[in-house]
Amino acid sequence: MSGLRERLGRLRGPSAAQVAPPTLPAADGEWAQLGAHVETSPAGSFVMRRRVYGADSVHGKYRLRELADVAQQLSCFHDRDAVVRLEELLFFDTETTGLGVGAGNVPFMVGIGFYTGELFTVEQLLIRNPAEEHAMLVYLQELLERFTHIISYNGRTFDWPILKNRYVLNRLQLDDTKLLQLDLLYPSRSLWRNTLPSCRLSKVEESRLGFERVDDVPGSMAPALYFQYLAEKNPSILEGVFVHNEHDIVTLAALAIHFGKLLSEKIEIEPEIELEELFRTGLWLDKMGRSTIAETYFEELFARLMNDLESSNPADKESAILLLAAFYKKNGEHLRAVELWKRWILIKNVSIALHLEPYLELAMYYEHREKNFAQAIFYAEEAWAKLWRRRSLHRGDKRQNEVEEALEKRIHRLKGKLRKAESHPFEMKSLAVKGKNTSKEITKTRKIKPIYVSEGLI
């Protein structure tokens, strides 16, 4: 064994035993051009870039200090009775060496933002080599004790799990059991997934926050630029990455203001807002327990759908009518739903598009709730007529045949009920009145299970 060591020593050369890990130069001068410095502590060193935004700082259409007025509204995301303090919110984003969440993906830059009074501070922590990761994590670990909420954009499933992996690999303890994750990607998708080309943070800030980036370095380029820096040791290579990450952090604060204002009814409904977004916003507010504010959006949408404004795209209007009608039906507001279905039929009267939902919904409504079998037959036969006009385009289609058969059965059943009603008018009238009274009582005690079209066809 000793002979093997001697042979290995000869191969390595005389100075092998004294080779130490390469040390980076004191780079304060190099990093100063980016507004950064080398942060040193007993745990080691890393690069720190700190930016402070004053009380009058504006990002897009919002002043950063406005979050102080609506921060409490963010409690809707977790415990609505909890107290949310401005200075206990930590805005968080990372730049990583890859897109996976495995051990090989390293967050080489961690960006954080927090409020101190009316000042908003952004700190960006960068490691110049893997040896500096431990010091960066220790610094962040000590800082986290001050905060109760982590606000991010896709951080709950990507950035934060990666960071937790790094703590494990560095044999550090990270207790995040008391930290609440507030990921703004999910409410953004709830509101804008069908009205924006993408729900990426840069698209959301441009279209909804009024902030447009100039010469921005895409986040997808950050890993390549970092590897280039590791090869060339030129800090200027990372300038665009620093700016991109800083914008992400400040945009998170502005987006938190936007959602806070939505939840507190401090945003006026703009006339140019799309119909789909009106509906999605109302639906999201209702889900968040802000039913009164949600009703404002639904009322605005209902008013727009019931008038003849030419500004709306016809396809968008038809889709919004069906969405809002389904919402009203689910919540027991059947008269509103009936108005919308009739409105849809009026708009699509000359079309032969094979869309039977409004006809079938109206047939079910008049059969089961109004006991008006003549009206129910009218809408069922209208559906049959539309189906017949499109028959030549769907010959031999199994689904088409099933729908036809279901409609025939429905019409036959309704005509039987109508004949019975005409022969026993008093009995059917009392049954209808009793049915209405019973439905009112049921509505008070429990929600009525909605009858969907797929069920109605059976």
Secondary structure, 3 states (H helix, E strand, C coil): CHHHHHHHHHHHCCCHHHCCCCCCCCCHHHHHCCCEEEEEECCEEEEEEEEEECCCCEECCEEHHHHHHHHHHHHHHCCCCCCCCHHHEEEEEEEECCCCCCCCCCEEEEEEEEEECCEEEEEEEECCCHHHHHHHHHHHHHHHCCCCEEEECCHHHHHHHHHHHHHHHCCCCCCCCCCEEEECHHHHHHHHCCCCCCCCHHHHHHHHCCCCCCCCCCHHHHHHHHHHHHHHCCHHHHHHHHHHHHHHHHHHHHHHHHHHHHHCCCCCCCCCCCHHHHHHHHHHHHHCCCHHHHHHHHHHHHHHHHCCCCCCCHHHHHHHHHHHHHHHHHCCCHHHHHHHHHHHHHHCCCCCCCCCHHHHHHHHHHHHCCCCHHHHHHHHHHHHHHHHHCHHHHCCCHHHHHHHHHHHHHHHHHHHHHHHHHHCHHHHHHHHHHHHHHHHHHHHHCCCCCCCHHHHCC
